[in-house]
Amino acid sequence: MTIATLDLASLLCSRLCHDLLSPVGALTNGLELLAEERDPEMRQKCMDLLEQSATSSANKLRFFRLAFGAAGGFGEMVPVAEPRALVDALVAANPRISVAWALADDMLPKAAVKTLLNLSLIGIEALVRGGTLDIAGEVRNGATELVIRASGPRIAFDPLVAQALAGTLPPAELSSRTAPAAMLYQLAQSLGGGFQTHVAADALVLGAVLPVR
């Protein structure tokens, strides 16, 4: 799979805009309602809507800044508390999903943190009816090993995402939905690592091994 850097960057930007459209649109609607509403109770509801939408927008921006961008500079290691807080904030918007963490180290290489965030997002999106997201990781034998397991009553997983992680996705099939997985594949390839994917009716397991350089 050969993907032009510009094409991949453009699709990642499209994905970011798509995910922010809903909370930003809700902010606009809330402001319009607030400008017209005079009833104190309804105005408070508008304020609550604005607060929720602003929080959601900020959480997503912080998440994507590290998942797609160069947040935190270009240092080699990132405290695990940072990606953990980002995933927890993202999941907080959906009370039907719970997260269980099992990270053995206080710091992880930045490439591993980007991978953890993006695989976690894939897992969250797979839990269309809610469920549990288990996130585990450790550095051993010169490599970071990550496992993300999404378990719930119904798993929604696009097979094109699996192809993108495996590096077998035809460039013509690349979209804003598969671009994050394609980015992960290129990142893993640059380190000599790779991914494993297993999907069943009630569980999705995503594994990554990324050599530390």
Disulfide bonds with the S-S distance in Angstrom:
none
